[in-house]
């Protein structure tokens, strides 16, 4: 998310935006007395800037519910 914000707003504003999101999440966790659940925050995908092979693209599409026909 930081990289997306950095492209639009710049480094300093992206850092502040991410810090605000973290503080808001922490505040609500403390307010509701909820423990941190890391499984809710796992993200899928590749690192930014990394190219995807055809096989990786096909498996990615299949894992997201698409059916692939190779012709």
ZAZA-69056 format. One record per residue (C-alpha): residue number from 1; x, y, z; residue in one letter. Coordinates in nm, 3 decimals. Each point is the difference from the previous one (the first is absolute). Layout:
<sites>
SITE  resi       xx       yy       zz  resn
SITE   NUM        X        Y        Z     a
...
</sites>
This chain:
<sites>
SITE  resi       xx       yy       zz  resn
SITE     1    0.000    0.000    0.000     x
SITE     2    0.289    0.232    0.078     x
SITE     3    0.135   -0.027   -0.354     x
SITE     4   -0.337    0.093   -0.147     x
SITE     5   -0.028    0.302    0.226     x
SITE     6    0.360    0.101   -0.066     x
SITE     7   -0.065    0.016   -0.373     x
SITE     8   -0.294    0.237    0.046     x
SITE     9    0.091    0.204    0.308     x
SITE    10    0.373   -0.030    0.059     x
SITE    11    0.212   -0.169    0.266     x
SITE    12   -0.079    0.219    0.302     x
SITE    13   -0.377    0.001   -0.046     x
SITE    14   -0.001   -0.375   -0.067     x
SITE    15    0.186   -0.064    0.327     x
SITE    16   -0.251    0.214    0.192     x
SITE    17   -0.296   -0.173   -0.167     x
SITE    18    0.131   -0.348    0.085     x
SITE    19    0.078    0.105    0.358     x
SITE    20   -0.353    0.135    0.035     x
SITE    21   -0.149   -0.327   -0.127     x
SITE    22    0.210   -0.198    0.246     x
SITE    23   -0.094    0.224    0.292     x
SITE    24   -0.368   -0.020   -0.090     x
SITE    25    0.017   -0.381   -0.014     x
SITE    26    0.182   -0.015    0.335     x
SITE    27   -0.251    0.239    0.157     x
SITE    28   -0.296   -0.216   -0.103     x
SITE    29    0.176   -0.319    0.113     x
SITE    30    0.054    0.155    0.344     x
SITE    31   -0.351    0.147    0.009     x
SITE    32   -0.163   -0.336   -0.076     x
SITE    33    0.255   -0.198    0.206     x
SITE    34    0.080   -0.221   -0.300     x
SITE    35    0.328   -0.189   -0.041     x
SITE    36    0.203    0.047   -0.317     x
SITE    37   -0.092   -0.260   -0.262     x
SITE    38    0.273   -0.016   -0.265     x
SITE    39   -0.198   -0.237   -0.223     x
SITE    40   -0.243    0.282   -0.082     x
SITE    41    0.276    0.216   -0.144     x
SITE    42    0.190   -0.237   -0.225     x
SITE    43    0.022    0.122   -0.355     x
SITE    44    0.048   -0.203   -0.312     x
SITE    45    0.192    0.088   -0.308     x
SITE    46    0.347    0.077   -0.109     x
SITE    47    0.244    0.262    0.118     x
SITE    48   -0.027    0.331   -0.186     x
SITE    49    0.210    0.015   -0.312     x
SITE    50    0.031   -0.375   -0.043     x
SITE    51   -0.107   -0.145   -0.332     x
SITE    52   -0.237   -0.294   -0.016     x
SITE    53    0.056   -0.308   -0.214     x
SITE    54   -0.282   -0.150   -0.204     x
SITE    55   -0.027   -0.293    0.243     x
SITE    56   -0.019    0.237    0.297     x
SITE    57   -0.267    0.208   -0.173     x
SITE    58   -0.207   -0.310   -0.074     x
SITE    59    0.023   -0.130    0.357     x
SITE    60   -0.079    0.348    0.136     x
SITE    61   -0.310    0.025   -0.220     x
SITE    62   -0.114   -0.352    0.095     x
SITE    63    0.044    0.074    0.371     x
SITE    64   -0.231    0.299   -0.044     x
SITE    65   -0.278   -0.203   -0.161     x
SITE    66    0.067    0.041   -0.371     x
SITE    67   -0.003   -0.292   -0.242     x
SITE    68    0.285   -0.002   -0.250     x
SITE    69   -0.007   -0.151   -0.349     x
SITE    70    0.339   -0.035   -0.165     x
SITE    71   -0.026   -0.008   -0.379     x
</sites>
